[in-house]
Amino acid sequence: MKLIIETGENNEILRKKAQPIVTLTKKILKLVKNMEETMFSADGVGLAAPQIGVSLKITVVSLDGKKAIPFLNPVITAHSDEMIVEQEGCLSLPERWEDVARYKEITLRFMNIKGDAVALKLEGFAARVLQHEIDHLNGILFIDRVDLK
């Protein structure tokens, strides 16, 4: 089942903080699987639950275009001082690309689909993708991070 990707910078669900996952259920696991299928069918590298109309702290990411990694309740716990400015786009804002500054390295904690707490350090493109997706879980779109000066 392919889910519909919510679009538009004024979309209410994209601007709302998502709710944390309290209990890992079969329904959550099915949602994760559907999110993976939706992300791949849209040629994305990441997808957050609010992007498909579900206000839960879930994101899926694929850095190789083959395997999706789910992150439940992800939180950035540390980051580098160094920022990298690169072009970003978003499945929810099709055909829009902007320069966005992101931390070069981040450390995050999250729950995996087995319910385990995991800590992970990422850098470069992987760090950028997770920052973008975590922003979605907090009601922030990449265009909110564009320097409009």
Number of C-alpha atoms within 10 A of each C-alpha: 10 14 16 11 19 19 17 12 15 9 13 12 20 28 17 15 17 22 15 14 14 9 8 14 12 9 9 16 14 12 17 23 17 15 29 27 16 20 24 18 11 14 11 18 22 25 30 32 24 28 24 20 17 16 21 18 25 29 26 23 24 19 14 8 12 8 12 21 14 24 23 25 21 24 18 16 12 13 18 12 10 10 13 14 14 13 10 17 17 21 19 19 16 10 8 12 14 16 16 20 18 23 18 19 21 22 16 18 18 20 19 16 16 8 12 10 13 12 14 11 15 16 16 13 15 17 19 22 21 26 21 22 28 23 19 27 30 17 17 18 22 21 18 12 15 14 10 6 3
